[in-house]
Amino acid sequence: MSGKGNCYDNEMVETFFKTVKSELIWRTAFQTRADATEALARYIDGFYNPRRPHSALGFVSPLQFEKRSANQTALH
């Protein structure tokens, strides 16, 4: 850890929060806190985790990555 308030200490989480803000939060006017909570859950569980391309996976979605891994395992 390099020190208090240094964003590089937690780079992956900071990147995730920036992505959520730019792709969902800043583009949406939520009527209630419950609406925001529901939208965030849908974004994470329905888009970010399964379908959004991730740089750590070679810019493919987790579903595509798992499919490719399963196919490679089946071939060996």
C-alpha positions in Angstrom: 0.0 0.0 0.0 1.4 3.3 -1.0 -0.7 5.5 1.3 -4.1 6.9 2.3 -6.2 8.1 -0.6 -4.0 6.7 -3.4 -6.3 5.3 -6.1 -3.5 3.0 -7.4 -3.8 0.9 -4.2 -7.1 -0.4 -5.4 -6.9 0.1 -9.1 -9.3 -2.7 -10.2 -12.1 -1.5 -7.9 -11.6 2.1 -8.9 -11.8 1.1 -12.6 -15.0 -0.8 -11.9 -16.6 2.1 -10.2 -15.6 4.5 -13.0 -17.1 2.0 -15.5 -20.4 1.7 -13.6 -20.6 5.5 -13.3 -20.0 6.2 -16.9 -22.1 3.4 -18.4 -25.0 3.6 -16.0 -25.1 6.2 -13.2 -24.3 9.4 -15.1 -26.7 8.4 -18.0 -29.7 7.7 -15.9 -32.1 9.8 -13.8 -33.3 7.5 -11.1 -36.7 8.4 -9.5 -36.0 6.6 -6.2 -33.2 4.9 -4.4 -34.9 1.6 -5.0 -34.9 2.2 -8.7 -31.1 2.9 -8.6 -30.5 -0.2 -6.5 -32.5 -2.4 -9.0 -30.8 -0.9 -12.0 -27.4 -1.4 -10.5 -28.2 -5.0 -9.7 -29.4 -5.6 -13.3 -26.3 -3.9 -14.7 -23.9 -6.0 -12.7 -25.7 -9.4 -12.9 -27.2 -9.0 -16.3 -24.5 -7.2 -18.3 -21.2 -6.4 -16.6 -20.5 -9.9 -15.2 -21.7 -12.1 -18.1 -21.7 -10.0 -21.3 -19.4 -7.0 -21.1 -16.0 -7.5 -22.7 -13.2 -7.4 -20.1 -9.6 -6.4 -20.8 -8.3 -9.1 -18.4 -10.0 -11.7 -20.6 -8.6 -10.4 -23.9 -11.6 -8.1 -24.5 -14.1 -10.9 -24.7 -17.1 -11.4 -22.4 -16.9 -13.8 -19.5 -19.5 -16.0 -21.2 -17.4 -16.1 -24.4 -14.3 -16.8 -22.4 -15.9 -19.7 -20.6 -17.2 -21.1 -23.8 -13.8 -21.0 -25.4 -12.2 -22.5 -22.4 -14.8 -25.3 -22.4 -14.2 -26.0 -26.1 -10.4 -26.1 -25.6 -10.8 -28.5 -22.7 -13.1 -30.7 -24.7 -10.6 -30.9 -27.5 -7.8 -32.1 -25.2 
